Amino acid sequence: MNITRIMAIFEKDLKEFMKNMMLFTSVLIPIILAFLFTNLGDATGGLPAETLALIAGVVFSAVTFSAIMTMIAEENEKDTLRGLLQSPATFMDIIVGKSMVIGLMTIISLVASIFVIGPTDYWTGENIVSLILLGVFFINLGIGIGLIVKSVATTSVYLIPIMFIFGFTPYIELLVTDPDSIAIKIAEYFPLYQHIFILNGEGGIKEFIILAAWVAVSFVVTLWGFKVRKSDD
């Protein structure tokens, strides 16, 4: 990897991100949601871990996943990704540069949202590690899908299912009230539930292993997307 090329891609994509109102406003969505949840926290004496995890899920799905997928899909649609891949910059240079932009925006959105809510003991070492693993999972997922879609319009087909399945996972408890339901049991192995367990202080090595396994799956999705993209070329 070449640091100079990575920084050049980072600066270019950061400027494009700030000019793209759809991407820029996605950063504000979790912050607005946090303000809405703050009133609930005042009434109940604090927000439960499920609600805090939901904020993180919105950040990672609406900002991290959506933005990186949209940026790469836009390169596909304009056929500029082919030019980037044929330039001196390697595929890793391109991915790292774009991921740095998304990582920065994710951190801004998440930190601002949590600051608005103001929970105690949120930024523990264990929770920060779980957030990093969640971020890597959603970035990889976004890169993989972004590589296979042909246009920005197509991204909405993937955004809504991914957002509901991985970003809003705790909402399954509103649809399925039986705690012994097989659907609940399966959902408890999803990434966001591992984050909830860690937030509740119930997390151990098992939760981090499950998160790491999901990250590994997301890497496979990225490699698959890259393979599909190369075969199209």
C-alpha angles and dihedrals in degrees: 000000000000116000093203092054092044092053091047090054090045093053093046094048093043090057091047091048092054091049094049105084093194091057095039095051090050087070089058097050097079091044092053089046089052091055089052092050092048091074089054090051092053091053098048100034096252141351120274121241090254091062093046089049089050090056089052089047091053091049094050096043101037097037111019102034098031096045099048091044092049094047093052093042089053090053088051093048094050090041090233093123089070089055092049091050090051093048123089088266112099124227089256091052090054095045095045092047093051092042090054090058092048091044091054093049091045092053092048093049095044097044092047092048093049091045090056091052094041102204119181122243093009100131097062121148093249093049093048090053090050090050091051091051090048090050093051090048094053094042092052091046091051093048093050095049092040089058094055101043118089100209143017090247090061092058091076088067089064100031099066097048093044091047093051097040100043106014101043099031096135089062088076087081089065091054098039113042097178107094090202093056116128088231091059091046091053093045090055088069093056119106098253093053090056087055090051092052090050091048090052091052090247095108123115138158090299093063093049092048090053091049090049089050091054089050089053090051090051090053088055089052089052092050090047091051091049091049091050091048093050092049089052090054 
